Every structure is written in structure tokens, then in C-alpha cells.
């Protein structure tokens, strides 16, 4: 009997020690992963120049879509209406690419970037109001002139990103944007010459 009481006491002590060690192990501070270097952390989210480029391009493409939406009701030129629809499709694709990259970097899509007046090619309110008030050939001419300048602004921003950006993804977006914008400028110049 004495042996069994002694054995129970030892087992109780062993179980208590094991339990307290196990419980103590559950309350330790989590181990942290080593801190990433500043340059690799910046590349994971893009440099400030990369982020600004994408945010500004979001605003730029949104305005291009707004401008394209005016054409079906204010132009009487079927060729311009078709071009605006084609351009809107391309602008939407480019917009989605910029937004997807910002989301990948876990950045908000509603961030306005810089003041629209400081974004190359952005159309001011007075010109937008004038476009909304025009119809027919007068609308077509101003719309084409405005969109050519708008596209040139996009090319300037893309070229700046290609030269000064750090993110391969943002640079790739910029590189893919340039030929489409240049092609559309050529088409708009042709339409402008025909109007």
C-alpha cells in the first residue's frame, strides 16, 4: 500500500510538472520572422513613384471612360462612336490592370493620388463642361483634340515610370500602355483630319 501511495504521489508530481511546462509553452511570445530589408519591403509594395504612377493612371483612365461615354449621345459620326467604344474597352482593360496591381500591394483603390490638375493630360472642368454642351462636328473636333492631349499625358506618365519606376509590374504596365495610346492618337489624328 505504501508503495502505491508513493507511486501515486510521484505520478501526480510528474503529471503536474509536465502540465505546467506544456501550459507555459502555450504562452510564449510568437517568434517573429526576420525583418525584411527596406529595399525588398519597398519592392513588395512598389516605390512611391510606382504607386503614384498607378494611382494617377487610375484617375486618368476613369476620366477617359467618362469622356468616351459622351460620344454616343453627342457625336453624329458613326466612325467616332465606334472608335470611342473601342477606346473605352482598352481604357477599361488598362484601368483594371492598374487597380489589380494596387490591390496586390494591398493599397486602397479610392486613394486619389495627386491633384488631377497636376496629372499630365487630365481635362479641366471648363473643357468637360464645354464638351457636354456641344453636339455634332463641333463636339467631334473638341473631343478629338482633348483626347489626343489626354493620351499624350498618359504616354508622358508611362515614359516617366519606365525611366524612374522600380517595380517590374508597374514598369510592365507602363510599357504595355504606350503602344496602345500611340495607336489611338494616330487614329484620332486621322479622324480629326476627316472632320
ABEGO torsion letter per residue (X at the ends): XAAAAAAAAAAAAAAAAAAAAAAAAAABBBBBBBBBBAAAAAAAAEBAAAAAAAAAAAAAAAAAAAAAAAAAAABABAAAAAAAAAAAAAAAAAAAAAAAAAAAAGBBAABAEBBAAABBGBBBAAAAAAAAABBEAAAAAAAAAAAAAAAAAAAAAAAAAAAABABAAAAAAAAAAAAAAAAAAAAAAAAAAAX
